[in-house]
């Protein structure tokens, strides 16, 4: 019977899952290619070739990704499709906590994830937390198939690997789901850690006037009005100039600036959009509008 499956012609499948790639490599993005590299490192020989042919022919009937496990059905030469299981250990709560703190501290990473991007820097972040994002060896995976082929992984498992890579192309967050973290849960955690919520208004008498302070508080709104960019950004006249090297200069030169998004198709104020709207004492929504203009002005000057 094993010999029949090994050399028998697989049954044709209607509406099977078919790989988009008709020839050459399967997987377009860096993360899916990284994943396929794991499969190809197992030296499967003809099983790899036949698995790729199964994926392109549409022999995979179903494929589901869940925390710690991928399940699929693959049609072979028998009437009943074979059941495939690819298990991968979920990360612990401690690992996810470490990773989420690092991601939340890096505004660019958070902005890219919130925009549906999957930056390459994610892989070293997980590695530094002691939890490599991708399996590095066959022993990291729990592989099973109901086919009579004694070799593991078999061509049915290989076919699922290829289709899974294309799923990762379409939705890179499935990689994280496989490791145990749902997309929305992750993004909510990042928002919470970064404090992306409306700042509470001061308790006490409600007034449109900002609270008096013993000394001026240096904020972005004040720095904007004192800088040479104020007429360009806000359309307002520059306030009385301070001494050279004063507060406005200190505000704009303190610390290292975060890098701008490297993707030209992304909005120049993408990072700004991820920040909470400040309270009225700091300038409120008008301050956000002024800063957006500043981002654009800086871009136009490049």
Residue pairs with C-beta under 8 A, 6 or more apart in sequence:
1 148
2 148
2 149
2 150
4 77
5 76
5 77
5 78
5 147
5 148
5 149
6 149
8 76
8 77
9 77
10 54
10 57
10 59
10 75
10 76
10 77
11 75
11 76
11 77
11 78
11 79
13 57
13 58
13 59
13 61
13 75
15 58
16 57
16 58
16 59
16 60
16 61
16 75
17 55
17 58
17 60
17 61
17 62
17 63
17 163
18 55
18 56
18 57
18 58
19 26
19 52
19 55
19 56
19 162
19 163
19 166
20 166
21 27
21 56
21 166
22 56
25 33
25 36
26 36
26 52
26 55
26 162
26 165
26 166
27 33
27 35
27 36
27 162
27 165
27 166
27 168
27 169
28 169
29 118
29 168
29 169
29 172
30 120
31 118
31 168
31 172
31 175
32 165
32 166
32 168
32 169
33 165
34 123
34 134
35 134
35 161
35 164
35 165
35 168
35 175
36 161
36 162
36 165
38 134
38 135
38 136
39 48
39 153
39 158
39 161
39 162
40 48
42 48
42 138
42 153
44 51
44 153
44 158
47 151
47 153
47 154
47 155
47 158
48 155
48 158
50 155
50 158
51 154
51 155
51 156
51 157
51 158
51 159
51 161
51 162
52 158
52 159
52 162
54 60
54 74
54 155
54 156
54 158
54 159
55 158
55 159
55 160
55 162
55 163
59 74
59 75
59 76
59 159
60 72
60 73
60 74
60 75
60 159
60 160
60 163
61 72
61 73
61 74
61 75
61 81
62 71
62 72
62 73
63 70
63 71
63 72
63 160
63 163
63 164
63 167
64 70
64 71
64 72
65 164
65 167
65 174
65 177
65 178
66 177
66 178
67 90
67 177
67 178
67 179
67 180
67 181
67 182
68 87
68 88
68 89
68 90
68 178
68 179
68 180
69 85
69 86
69 87
69 88
69 178
70 84
70 85
70 86
70 87
70 88
70 160
70 164
70 178
71 83
71 84
71 85
72 83
72 84
72 85
72 86
72 160
72 163
73 81
73 82
73 83
73 84
74 81
74 82
74 84
74 145
74 156
74 159
74 160
75 81
75 82
76 82
76 147
76 156
82 145
82 146
82 147
82 156
83 145
83 146
84 144
84 145
84 146
84 156
84 157
84 160
85 142
85 143
85 144
85 145
86 141
86 142
86 143
86 157
86 160
86 161
86 164
87 141
87 142
87 143
87 144
88 135
88 140
88 141
88 142
88 178
88 179
89 140
90 179
90 180
91 99
91 131
91 179
91 180
91 181
95 126
95 129
95 130
95 131
96 180
96 181
98 129
99 125
99 126
99 129
99 131
100 186
100 189
100 190
100 193
101 193
102 109
102 125
102 128
102 129
103 109
103 110
103 113
103 122
103 125
103 190
104 110
104 189
104 190
104 193
104 194
106 121
107 194
107 258
107 271
107 274
108 119
108 258
108 259
108 261
108 271
109 119
109 121
109 122
109 125
110 190
110 194
110 274
111 261
111 270
111 271
111 273
111 274
112 118
112 119
112 261
113 119
113 186
113 187
113 190
114 187
114 190
114 274
115 266
115 270
117 263
118 172
118 173
118 175
122 133
123 132
123 133
123 134
126 132
126 133
127 133
131 179
133 175
133 179
134 175
135 141
138 153
143 152
143 153
143 157
144 152
145 152
145 153
145 154
145 156
145 157
147 154
147 156
149 155
149 156
153 161
167 174
168 174
168 175
173 183
173 186
176 183
176 186
177 183
191 197
194 274
195 276
196 274
196 275
196 276
197 276
198 276
198 277
199 276
199 277
199 278
199 279
200 279
201 279
201 280
202 211
202 279
202 281
208 280
210 280
210 281
211 281
216 222
216 247
217 281
218 247
218 250
218 251
219 282
219 283
219 287
220 251
220 282
220 283
220 287
220 290
220 291
221 282
221 283
221 286
221 287
221 290
222 247
222 248
222 251
223 247
223 248
223 251
223 252
224 230
224 233
224 234
224 287
224 290
224 291
224 294
225 234
225 236
225 238
225 239
226 238
226 239
226 241
226 242
226 246
226 247
226 248
227 238
227 248
227 252
228 238
229 294
229 297
230 236
230 237
230 238
230 239
231 237
231 238
232 293
232 297
233 290
233 293
233 294
233 297
234 290
234 293
242 248
258 271
260 268
260 271
261 268
261 270
261 271
267 273
268 295
268 296
268 299
269 291
269 292
269 295
269 296
272 288
272 291
272 292
272 295
275 288
277 284
277 285
277 288
278 284
278 287
278 288
283 290
